[in-house]
Amino acid sequence: MRLNGAIDQAMHFAQYAALRSLFGISHTFGVDQNMRTAAALGSAYYRFGARHRRRANGHIERSFPGLSPQDIESIAHRSVRSLFQMFMVESVAIPRLLTPSSWPSYVGTSGVQAPLKLLMEDRPLLLVTGHCGNWELLGFVLALLNFRMSALARPLDNPWLDRWIRSVREARGLRIITKWGATTEVQRLIENGGRVGFIADQNAGDDGLFVPFFGRLASSYKSIGLLAMRHETPIIAGCARRINDQFRYELECQDIIRPEEWRDQPDPLFYITARFNRAIEMMVRRAPEQYLWVHRRWKSRPPYEHHGRPMPDRLKAKLRELPWMTDEEMDRLSRPLEPLNPPR
């Protein structure tokens, strides 16, 4: 056991040292050149990574019925390029290039005036985004503007990498809360007027709350809605969209969900969870090439699907009560989820 532990530690350190060296070499070049290099590596990975390519193409085909095979392929390819740009370049360049004086040269805020007003009220807030655009940038910029911000993040398995990435994320004042045992800490922050950010499009497993996302039910965590209801806290849904495949971004607010809007709903938790998932879907539709389509968003399925049964009438009634629900959307949601298509 001790030998295995020593081997794991050595491998973790080797991975960390190799990545630090790679990033050190790459960042002797300009950020725009690095963005192009990362995009090229992403293209190579897309070409040879059959499993992820197949998953991304299948998710896009399901999400955008009627889209041509060429367009599906293009979006999937560009989404993998975007992922490589984010983790190879942006994650390290953000704390280096975005400073209190330089950030306006890289980040536009014309679309977030309403949420900025809420943030200036010094009240507790929940902020949600998805795996779209650059989700690392949002909390960093808000902390840079002197708004007290905390964000939930899963700790990395490699402790060396985890400490490094955490120090990068917290370079300008953003506080990172690991997911393990975070509930008590998040509640304390909200009670003390804090702002907490979530990546809210993660699969919550079989026990999650199943709400619509791109015409299919997707499992979502209940904690965001429960926190909002318990503390009467508004939810801001937004993203940081990359502009023209460069190190330039526009902050966008898709929706603000206020307590008075869910109080009279038949099922407030279902309404809140469905509404912020709808907001994330709208963000993705605006720039689908910047979404993490390899993410297994629809992995978990509702219990009735596991048993081969049709959608229960009670769930149909809840869905029809959503103000934005249409007959076409209900028809899509009522169909059982079919396996992903084989590679083309």
N, C-alpha and C positions, 0 to 999 in steps of 0.2 A: 504493500500500500504506500509506504514512504517513497519507494523508488518510482512508482507511478505518479505520485504527487510531484516529485522532483522533475520528472520528465515533462509533465504538464506545465510546470512553472517555466522550464527552459523553453518549451515551445511557445508559450505565451510571450515571453520576453523576446524571442527571435522574431515573432510576428510583429511585435511592437517596434523593434529596432528596424526591421525591414521597411515598415510603413513610414516611420519617421524619416528614414533616409530617402525614401522615394519622394515624400512630400518636400523635403529639404531641397532636393535636386530640381524638382519640377517648379518650385516657386522662385528659382533664379530667373525664370522666364516671366514675361508679362501675363497678366490674368487672362487676356483675350486669347493669347496663344495657347494657354493651358486649357481654356474652354474648348478650343478646337481639337486639341490632342485628346482630351477626355471624350469628346463626341466620337472621334475616330475609334477609340478603344471600345466605346459602347457599341458602335456599329459592328465591330469584329465579334464582340460577345454575342450580339443579337444573331449574327450569321451562324455561329457555331453552337449556341446554347439552345438546342432544339426544344427542351422541356419548357423553359421559360418563354420561348418564342411562341410555342403552341398555346400556353396558358394565356399570354397577353392577347394573342389573336382571338382566342375563343371568348374572352371576356369582352373585348371590343365588339365582336360580332353580335353577342347577346345584347349589349347595351345600346347599340345603334342599329336596329333592324333596317335592312335595306341598303346599308352602306356597301359600296363596291369592295371586292376583294383587294383591289389596289389601294383604296383609301384605308382599309383595315390594316393592311401591311405597313403603310406609311405611318399611321398613328402609333402602332406597336413599336416600330423601329425607332421613331423619334422619342418615344417614352423611355426606352432603354438608354438612349443617348443622354437624355435629360437626367436620368438617375446617376449615370457616371459623372456627369458634370457637377451634380450636386455634391456627391461624396468625395470625388477626387479633387475638386477645385474649390467650390463655394464654401464647403464646411470649414476649410482652413483659411480661405481668403477673407471671409466675412469679418472676423475679429481684427484682421490686419488692415483691411481697407476701409471699414466703416468705423469712423471716429465721430466724436461730437461735432466736428467741423466739416467732415467730408461726406457724411451720409447723404445729404440732399443731392449730391452728384450721381448717386447710384440708385436711390429709392424715391419713387413718387408717392405722394400721400393725398392726391386730390380726391380720391374715392373713399376716404375714410374720415371725413369731417365729423359725421354723426358719432361714430364710436370714440373719436378723440375727445369730443365733448363729454361723453360718459366717463372716460378715463380721468378727465380733469376734475370730475366731481368728487374724486377720492372716496369712492364707494366700492364695495365688493363686486366683482364681475367674474363671469366665466367666459372664456374665449375658446372657441373651437375652430379647428381647421381639419383638412384631410391630407392625404398623401398626394397633394397637388401643388404645382409650383414649387417654391422652396419653403417647406414648413419649418425649417430651422431658422429662417431669417426673421419670422414674425416676432417671436418673443425677444430675440436679440435687439431688434430695432426699438421696440417699445421700452425695453430696459435702458437702451442707449438714450432715450428721450426722458429718462428719470422717472418713468412709471414703475412702481414696484411690481415686479412680475415673477411668477413661479410657473414652472411647467413640469408635467409628468413625463418621465422617460424611463424606458426599460433599461436596467443596467446591462452592460455588455458582459459576455462570458469571460472575456480576457480582461483581468483586472488592470493590467498596464494600459491597454487601449481605453478601458472605461475611465480611468483617471485622466488620461490625456484629453479625450473627447469632452469629458465633463468640464475640464479647465477651459477648453476652447469655448464651449457653450456659455460658461459663466464669466467670460472675460470682461463683459461690460455691465455686469450687475444682475443678469438673469439668474434666478435660483432654480436649480434642478432638483426635483423630488423623484426618487426612484419609486417604481410601482410597488415594490414589496412593502406592505404595511403602510401605504400612503394615505389611507382613508382618514385616519385620525388627524394627521398633519394637515391635510387639505381642509378639513372642517375647521381646524383652529385658524388657518389662514383666512378663510371666508369670514369667520366670526370677528376677526380683527381687521376687516376691511381690505383684505388682500385680493389680488387678481390671479387667477389660475388658468393656465392654458392646457388644452387637451388635443391630441390627435384623435379625432372622434370617429374615424371610419375603420377602426380595427375590428376584426371578427371577435365577438364576445363569447363564442362557444354555444353549446346547445342550451345553456340556461340564460342566454341573453334575450333581449326584447327584439322580436322580429318586426322590422318596419320596411317600407319600400325604399329601394335604392336601384335606380335604373331598371325599373319594371320587374324587379325580383325582390323577394323578401330577404333581408340581410340581418344578421344578428348584431345587435348594438348593446353596449354597456348601459345599464340603467342608472349608474352612479351620477352622470351629469345631470339628468333630469331630476333625480332625487335631491341632489344638492341645491339645484335652482329652486325647487319647490319648498324645501325646508327653510332656506334662508331668504326667499323672495328676491332672488338674484337674477338680473338680466343676463342673457346669453348673447354674445357677439359671435357671428360666424363670418370668417373672412379668410383670405389667403394672400400670399405674395407671389404674383405672377411674373415670370421672367419675360423680358422684352427682347424680341429679335435675336434669341439664342445668345445673348451677351450677358455680361455681369451688370445688368440693369433690371430693375424690378418696379412693379407697381403694386402697392398695397390696396386691396379691394375688400369692401364689406358687402357681403351678399345678403345678410339678414341680421336683425336685432330682435330677439324674442323677449318680450317684457312680461313680468308677472301678471299684469291685468289681461293679457291676451290668452293665458291658459287657465285662469281661475274658473271660468264658467264652462270649460270643456268637459264632456262626459268622462273622459279618461285623460287627465292632464299629463301624466307621465308618457303615455303613448303619443299624445299630441306633440309634446316637446321633442321627444326622441325622433319622431317622424319628421318634424319640421327642420331640425338642424341637419338631418341626413339629406333632406330635399335641398337645403342650402348648399351642402357640399356637392351634391349632384350638379347644381347650377354652376358652381365654380368649375367643375370638371368639364362640363359642356362648353364653357368659354375657352378652355385651352386643353383639349383631351390629350394632346401630345405631351403634356407635362404631368400626367397622372401615372401613378404606380400600378399599371395594369397587371404586372406579375404578382401583385399582392392577392392573397387568397381571401378576398372579401366575402365571398358567398360559400365558403367551405362548410359552415354549419347550416343545417336545415331544420325547419320547424318540425315538431314532433309528428304532426299529421302526415308529413311527407315520408318520414321514416316508416310509417305503417301503411303507406300506399293509399291514404285516404284523401278525399277532396278537402279543400279549405273549409274549416268550420264556419257556420253561419254567424257565430259571435264575432269572429275575426273579420268577416266580410262587413259586418255592421260597423265595426270600429274604423275600417278603412274608408267606408263610404261617408263617415262623419268628418273626415279630414276635408277642410274647406277647398283644397286644391285638387281633390280627387276627380278623375274623369272616368267615363265608361270605358274608354280605350285602355286606360291604365289599370282599371279593375280587371279587365279581360286578361291582360298580360300577367298580372299578379296571381290570378286564379289558376294559371297553367303550371303543372309540375315542372321543376327545373330539370332539363335534359342534360346528359353528359356533354362535355366540351367536344367540339368536332375534332377529328384527327387532323394532323398537319396537312396543309395544302400541297 
